[in-house]
Amino acid sequence: MAREKEQTQEVLEEAPKKPKGKLKKIILLLVVFIVLLGGGAFAYILLFDEPAPPNTKKAVSHAERAIMPLEPFLVNLADKDSRRYLKVKIDLEVENEKAVKVLEKSMPRIRDQLIFLLSSKSYQDISTPEGKYQLKKDIMARLAALPTGKKITGAFFTEFVAQ
């Protein structure tokens, strides 16, 4: 009887260990499956999913915009210790072709404002990429202050030489 109790206890002790091992394997396989499924979904979205079509309203308004090239500017920079020059060619982005015709009538004002702005800068102000970006922001601010400046939506440097 004692042997039977010992054997029964041994069997009972061994029986729960086997399901725990199987349960761990099942959980581990389930976690691996979920990770693989998530990785596959991410890869599918990244590689095969089509991007959303652009908003047609923005695409149309951007297509209507026109570029208005300006004559090159050659100005003295505001350096006190040496004589330095800046030659820059700027293209303006405007709302549409009608705005180009309106702005052509204001060309003397536009050039005047840009010449004063460009000649007020020193070589140190414009020699870095951050300085060029700041100059572009200053150009947009000056042009926006003009009566017809609201029609201008961007400014682009197409030539930039400082020496």
HUURPE-V566136 format. One line per field, one symbol per residue. ss: DSSP state (H for helix, E for strand, L for the rest). phi: phi as a letter, one per 20 degrees, with the letter a starting at -180 (. if undefined). burial: + if it has 16 or more other ideal C-beta (glycine too) atoms within 10 Angstrom, else -. A space follows every 50 residues. Layout:
BEGIN
ss: ???
phi: ???
burial: ???
END
This chain:
BEGIN
ss: LHHHHHHHHHHHHHHHHHHHHHHHHHHHHHHHHHHHHHHHHHHHHHHHLL LLLLLHHHHHHHHHLEEEELLLEEEELLLLLLLLEEEEEEEEEELLHHHH HHHHHLHHHHHHHHHHHHHLLLHHHHLLHHHHHHHHHHHHHHHHLLLLHH HEEEEEEEEEEEL
phi: .fffffffffffffffffffffffffffffffffffffffffffffedff fffffffffffffffcddfdffdccfeefeebecccdcdcddecgaffff fffffeggfffgfffffffeeefffdedgfffffffffffffffffgeff eedaccedbbccb
burial: -------------------------------------------------- ---------------+-+-+--+-+-+------+-+-+-+-++++---+- --+--+---+--++--++--+++-++----++--+--+++-++--+-++- ++--+------+-
END
